[in-house]
Amino acid sequence: MNKMEYVWNVQFSRSFLKKNSLTLTLTGYDLLRGKQNNWYQVSDYSTVYSRYMYVNSYFMLEAKYIF
């Protein structure tokens, strides 16, 4: 029940146009797929085990433009 979760996130940004008015950012979440979908809670009187679903790893592209 004592498992370590290693989560690596990465982010790359690049600015374009005059005065760097456009910024593109690519972000990757949980690249190692290290997040567990199990959750434990242990107390003196009970043990709770839960299993849930989530998105393992994904990428997000973001664009910011300053007028």
C-alpha positions as CSV (number, residue, x, y, z in Angstrom):
1,M,0.0,0.0,0.0
2,N,3.0,2.3,0.4
3,K,3.7,2.9,-3.3
4,M,5.6,5.9,-4.6
5,E,4.1,7.8,-7.5
6,Y,6.5,9.5,-9.9
7,V,4.9,12.1,-12.1
8,W,6.9,14.0,-14.7
9,N,5.4,17.0,-16.4
10,V,7.2,19.0,-19.2
11,Q,6.5,22.4,-20.7
12,F,8.0,24.1,-23.8
13,S,7.2,27.8,-24.7
14,R,8.1,29.8,-27.8
15,S,7.3,33.5,-28.5
16,F,6.7,34.8,-32.0
17,L,5.9,38.0,-33.9
18,K,6.8,41.6,-33.1
19,K,7.4,42.3,-29.4
20,N,6.8,38.6,-28.7
21,S,3.0,39.2,-28.8
22,L,2.2,35.5,-29.6
23,T,3.3,32.7,-27.3
24,L,2.7,29.0,-28.0
25,T,3.1,26.6,-25.1
26,L,3.1,22.8,-25.3
27,T,2.6,21.1,-21.9
28,G,2.8,17.3,-21.3
29,Y,1.4,15.8,-18.1
30,D,2.4,12.5,-16.5
31,L,4.8,11.4,-19.1
32,L,5.9,8.3,-17.2
33,R,2.2,7.2,-16.6
34,G,3.1,6.9,-13.0
35,K,-0.1,8.0,-11.4
36,Q,-2.0,5.1,-9.8
37,N,-5.7,4.8,-9.9
38,N,-6.0,3.3,-6.5
39,W,-6.5,5.1,-3.2
40,Y,-6.1,3.6,0.3
41,Q,-7.1,5.0,3.6
42,V,-6.2,3.0,6.8
43,S,-7.4,4.0,10.2
44,D,-7.7,2.2,13.6
45,Y,-11.2,1.0,12.8
46,S,-11.4,0.6,9.0
47,T,-9.6,0.3,5.7
48,V,-11.0,2.0,2.6
49,Y,-9.9,1.0,-0.9
50,S,-11.1,3.1,-3.8
51,R,-10.4,2.8,-7.5
52,Y,-11.0,5.7,-9.8
53,M,-10.5,6.6,-13.5
54,Y,-8.5,9.5,-14.8
55,V,-6.6,10.5,-18.0
56,N,-3.1,9.0,-17.8
57,S,-0.9,11.2,-19.8
58,Y,-1.9,14.0,-22.2
59,F,-0.6,17.1,-24.0
60,M,-2.1,20.5,-24.1
61,L,-1.3,23.2,-26.7
62,E,-1.9,26.8,-25.5
63,A,-1.8,30.0,-27.6
64,K,-1.6,33.5,-26.0
65,Y,-1.8,36.7,-28.0
66,I,-1.2,40.1,-26.6
67,F,-2.9,42.9,-28.5
